[in-house]
Amino acid sequence: MTNKLYKNKNWLYENFIVKSRTSYDIANELYTTQPVIHYWITKFNLNRNRKSPSNETKEQIRQTLKRKYKLRLLSKCLSDPIPKSTRIKALNSIIKPEYSTHINQGYKFIKINNKYLPESHYIWKKESEWGFIPKGFVVHHRNQDKLDNRIENLMCIPLETHVSIHKGGV
């Protein structure tokens, strides 16, 4: 019968953090594999490299909290059905899209926080009554022009319907 001490948080903390043993060494001692040990180290959040709050200045903590708040607010603005005027103000205050000529597979992309997003998705989230794209839905260009991202030309439809439209069904 194998010894499952690695499931004991205190034992794993003592060996991995205090004694600085490697996960490979612990795995060999307990007759298990290194990924199993790594799983429990991650589950118990035992990380040797994490910074303690005492190492951070108040300004760094303030900046981190501010960044987290902005990301949470951005996420809320892009997914919650809130009034359009509020959504636009919040989006414009948090993110400033860098319009670029980056085109992939015929679609125009914009750069937001160093990530590329299809311009049609950004326009839909910002201008539509919905304010978000539900799971399982896609943004469809009514006139089939992938570069025409006017809100009048965009509609949000289920993926199955979208596939049937492009196969010539609907």
C-alpha positions in Angstrom: 0.0 0.0 0.0 1.4 3.3 -1.0 1.9 6.1 1.4 -0.3 9.1 0.5 1.4 11.7 2.7 1.4 14.1 -0.3 -2.4 14.6 0.4 -1.6 16.1 3.8 -1.1 19.8 3.4 1.1 20.2 6.5 3.4 17.3 5.5 3.7 18.7 2.0 4.4 22.2 3.2 7.1 20.9 5.6 8.9 19.0 2.9 8.4 21.2 -0.1 8.6 24.7 1.4 10.5 24.3 4.7 13.0 21.6 3.7 13.1 22.8 0.0 12.8 19.3 -1.4 12.0 18.9 -5.1 8.7 17.4 -6.2 10.8 14.7 -8.0 12.5 13.7 -4.7 9.2 13.6 -2.8 7.6 11.5 -5.6 10.4 9.0 -5.4 10.1 8.7 -1.7 6.3 8.1 -1.8 6.4 5.8 -4.8 4.3 8.0 -7.0 4.9 10.3 -10.0 6.1 13.9 -10.1 2.8 15.2 -11.8 0.8 13.8 -8.8 3.0 15.7 -6.4 2.8 18.8 -8.6 -1.0 18.6 -8.6 -1.1 18.6 -4.8 1.4 21.4 -4.5 -0.7 23.5 -6.8 -4.0 22.5 -5.1 -2.5 23.6 -1.7 -1.1 26.7 -3.3 2.4 26.0 -2.1 4.6 28.2 -4.2 8.2 28.9 -3.2 8.5 31.9 -5.6 5.5 34.0 -4.4 6.2 37.4 -3.0 5.1 38.1 0.5 3.1 41.3 0.9 5.9 42.7 3.1 8.2 42.8 0.0 5.8 45.0 -1.9 5.4 48.7 -1.4 2.1 50.3 -0.8 2.2 51.8 -4.2 2.7 48.4 -5.9 -0.3 47.0 -4.0 -2.4 50.0 -4.9 -1.5 49.6 -8.6 -2.3 45.9 -8.5 -5.6 46.5 -6.9 -6.4 49.2 -9.4 -5.5 47.0 -12.3 -7.7 44.2 -10.9 -10.6 46.6 -10.4 -10.3 47.9 -14.0 -10.2 44.3 -15.4 -13.2 43.4 -13.3 -15.0 46.5 -14.5 -14.0 45.8 -18.1 -15.3 42.3 -17.8 -18.6 43.5 -16.3 -19.0 46.1 -19.1 -18.4 43.6 -21.8 -20.8 40.9 -20.4 -23.6 42.5 -18.4 -26.6 44.0 -20.0 -26.2 47.5 -18.6 -27.4 50.8 -20.2 -25.7 51.6 -23.4 -24.5 55.1 -22.4 -23.0 53.8 -19.2 -21.3 50.9 -21.1 -19.8 53.2 -23.7 -18.4 55.6 -21.0 -16.9 52.8 -19.0 -15.4 51.1 -22.1 -13.9 54.4 -23.3 -12.4 55.2 -19.9 -10.8 51.7 -19.5 -9.7 50.7 -22.9 -8.6 52.7 -25.8 -8.7 50.5 -28.9 -5.7 50.9 -31.1 -7.1 50.6 -34.6 -4.8 48.7 -36.8 -4.8 47.3 -40.3 -4.4 43.8 -39.0 -6.6 41.7 -41.1 -6.9 37.9 -40.7 -9.1 35.7 -42.9 -10.8 38.8 -44.2 -11.8 40.2 -40.7 -10.5 43.5 -39.3 -9.0 43.2 -35.8 -8.4 45.9 -33.2 -5.8 45.8 -30.5 -7.1 46.2 -26.9 -4.7 45.8 -24.0 -2.2 44.0 -26.3 -4.8 41.5 -27.5 -6.4 41.3 -30.8 -10.3 41.3 -31.0 -12.4 41.1 -34.1 -13.7 44.7 -34.6 -17.2 43.3 -35.2 -17.2 41.8 -31.7 -16.1 45.1 -30.2 -18.7 47.1 -32.1 -21.4 44.6 -31.1 -20.5 44.7 -27.4 -20.3 48.5 -27.5 -23.3 49.5 -29.6 -25.9 46.7 -29.5 -28.9 46.6 -27.1 -27.5 43.3 -25.7 -24.0 44.6 -24.8 -22.5 41.1 -25.0 -22.2 37.9 -27.1 -24.0 35.0 -25.4 -22.2 31.6 -25.3 -23.0 29.6 -28.5 -23.7 32.7 -30.5 -21.7 34.4 -33.2 -21.7 37.9 -34.8 -22.9 37.6 -38.4 -22.4 40.2 -41.2 -25.8 40.6 -42.9 -24.3 41.7 -46.3 -21.5 39.0 -46.1 -18.9 41.8 -46.2 -16.4 40.9 -43.4 -15.0 44.5 -43.3 -18.4 46.2 -43.0 -18.7 46.5 -39.2 -21.5 49.0 -39.0 -24.0 48.0 -36.2 -26.8 47.9 -38.8 -24.9 45.2 -40.7 -24.2 43.0 -37.6 -26.5 40.5 -35.9 -25.9 38.0 -33.2 -27.2 34.5 -34.0 -26.8 31.0 -32.8 -23.8 29.1 -34.3 -26.0 26.4 -35.9 -28.0 29.1 -37.7 -24.8 30.8 -38.8 -23.4 27.6 -40.3 -26.7 26.9 -42.2 -26.7 30.5 -43.6 -23.2 30.0 -45.0 -24.0 26.6 -46.4 -26.8 28.2 -48.3 -29.7 26.9 -46.2 -31.4 30.0 -44.7 
